[in-house]
Amino acid sequence: MASRARNWRRPVSEPQILNLWPIQIAARELREALVYYLKREAPPPAKYLTSKQLVQIVLKDGNRDFEALDDWLVDNEVV
């Protein structure tokens, strides 16, 4: 969502940026979950937000506040 918001702010004439970071986080968590599954242990909780939590943070005051999302990610050491 954050990368899309940044792209929306860019003029159409500028190249758009594709942010693969969310996919990297998902792949890392999937690998960790598979390791725990093979050990027959419960995986650690996900570090990244659910879509519902993400929307709550970004639309907290009714506006698109992606700085709040950046703050959450830094505070929770996801980035």
C-alpha positions, 0 to 999 in steps of 0.5 A: 500500500505504501509503495502504491501511495508513493506512486500515486504522488508521482507524475505520470511521466516519471517511472513508477516504482515496484516495492518487493519488500512486502513479498520478501517479508512474506517469504521470510515468514513462510520459510520460518513457519515451514521450519517450525512445522517440520520440527512439529513446533508452533511458529512464532507470531507473524511480524507483519500486520494483517490487512485489517490492522494495516487499514486501521493504522493507515486510515486512523484519522480518516486520511491516508497516513503512511507515516503512521505505517512507517512508524509502526514498522520501525517501532516493531523492528520489521524494517 
